[in-house]
Amino acid sequence: MYNTPPVGGVGAGFGGAAITAPWLGVQAIWLGLALFTLLSTALAVKRILPTRKRIEPLSAAPVSEG
């Protein structure tokens, strides 16, 4: 209507981004810690659980001649 650029709106947008940037950075750190925890837990559980032994079918078992 008044043929003026929305300088105030753009400035407010950049100001809001500057305010939320540290918050988003902290959230990224927490997300990284959560993913690291889940990955570490999964690897620890995998190490603790006994490995599965492959069960051979009876037809593949060696037959003793004797």
TORKOL-4160 file (C-alpha; in steps of 0.2 Angstrom, whole numbers, padded with zeros to 4 digits, m for minus):
66
<pt num="1" X="0000" Y="0000" Z="0000"/>
<pt num="2" X="0014" Y="0012" Z="0004"/>
<pt num="3" X="0027" Y="0006" Z="m0007"/>
<pt num="4" X="0040" Y="0004" Z="0006"/>
<pt num="5" X="0051" Y="m0012" Z="0009"/>
<pt num="6" X="0046" Y="m0021" Z="0025"/>
<pt num="7" X="0063" Y="m0017" Z="0034"/>
<pt num="8" X="0055" Y="m0020" Z="0051"/>
<pt num="9" X="0049" Y="m0037" Z="0047"/>
<pt num="10" X="0065" Y="m0042" Z="0039"/>
<pt num="11" X="0075" Y="m0036" Z="0054"/>
<pt num="12" X="0063" Y="m0045" Z="0066"/>
<pt num="13" X="0066" Y="m0061" Z="0056"/>
<pt num="14" X="0085" Y="m0059" Z="0057"/>
<pt num="15" X="0083" Y="m0055" Z="0076"/>
<pt num="16" X="0072" Y="m0070" Z="0079"/>
<pt num="17" X="0085" Y="m0081" Z="0070"/>
<pt num="18" X="0099" Y="m0074" Z="0080"/>
<pt num="19" X="0090" Y="m0077" Z="0096"/>
<pt num="20" X="0085" Y="m0095" Z="0092"/>
<pt num="21" X="0102" Y="m0100" Z="0085"/>
<pt num="22" X="0110" Y="m0104" Z="0102"/>
<pt num="23" X="0095" Y="m0113" Z="0107"/>
<pt num="24" X="0095" Y="m0124" Z="0091"/>
<pt num="25" X="0114" Y="m0127" Z="0094"/>
<pt num="26" X="0110" Y="m0133" Z="0112"/>
<pt num="27" X="0097" Y="m0144" Z="0105"/>
<pt num="28" X="0109" Y="m0151" Z="0092"/>
<pt num="29" X="0121" Y="m0155" Z="0106"/>
<pt num="30" X="0107" Y="m0164" Z="0116"/>
<pt num="31" X="0102" Y="m0174" Z="0100"/>
<pt num="32" X="0120" Y="m0179" Z="0097"/>
<pt num="33" X="0122" Y="m0185" Z="0115"/>
<pt num="34" X="0106" Y="m0195" Z="0114"/>
<pt num="35" X="0111" Y="m0203" Z="0098"/>
<pt num="36" X="0128" Y="m0207" Z="0105"/>
<pt num="37" X="0120" Y="m0215" Z="0121"/>
<pt num="38" X="0108" Y="m0226" Z="0110"/>
<pt num="39" X="0122" Y="m0232" Z="0099"/>
<pt num="40" X="0133" Y="m0236" Z="0114"/>
<pt num="41" X="0119" Y="m0245" Z="0122"/>
<pt num="42" X="0116" Y="m0255" Z="0107"/>
<pt num="43" X="0134" Y="m0260" Z="0105"/>
<pt num="44" X="0136" Y="m0265" Z="0123"/>
<pt num="45" X="0120" Y="m0276" Z="0123"/>
<pt num="46" X="0127" Y="m0284" Z="0107"/>
<pt num="47" X="0143" Y="m0288" Z="0115"/>
<pt num="48" X="0135" Y="m0294" Z="0131"/>
<pt num="49" X="0123" Y="m0306" Z="0123"/>
<pt num="50" X="0130" Y="m0323" Z="0118"/>
<pt num="51" X="0133" Y="m0326" Z="0100"/>
<pt num="52" X="0121" Y="m0337" Z="0091"/>
<pt num="53" X="0128" Y="m0353" Z="0085"/>
<pt num="54" X="0123" Y="m0359" Z="0068"/>
<pt num="55" X="0113" Y="m0375" Z="0069"/>
<pt num="56" X="0118" Y="m0387" Z="0055"/>
<pt num="57" X="0104" Y="m0398" Z="0048"/>
<pt num="58" X="0106" Y="m0417" Z="0052"/>
<pt num="59" X="0109" Y="m0421" Z="0034"/>
<pt num="60" X="0125" Y="m0411" Z="0034"/>
<pt num="61" X="0132" Y="m0419" Z="0050"/>
<pt num="62" X="0147" Y="m0431" Z="0046"/>
<pt num="63" X="0143" Y="m0449" Z="0047"/>
<pt num="64" X="0156" Y="m0460" Z="0055"/>
<pt num="65" X="0160" Y="m0476" Z="0046"/>
<pt num="66" X="0164" Y="m0488" Z="0059"/>
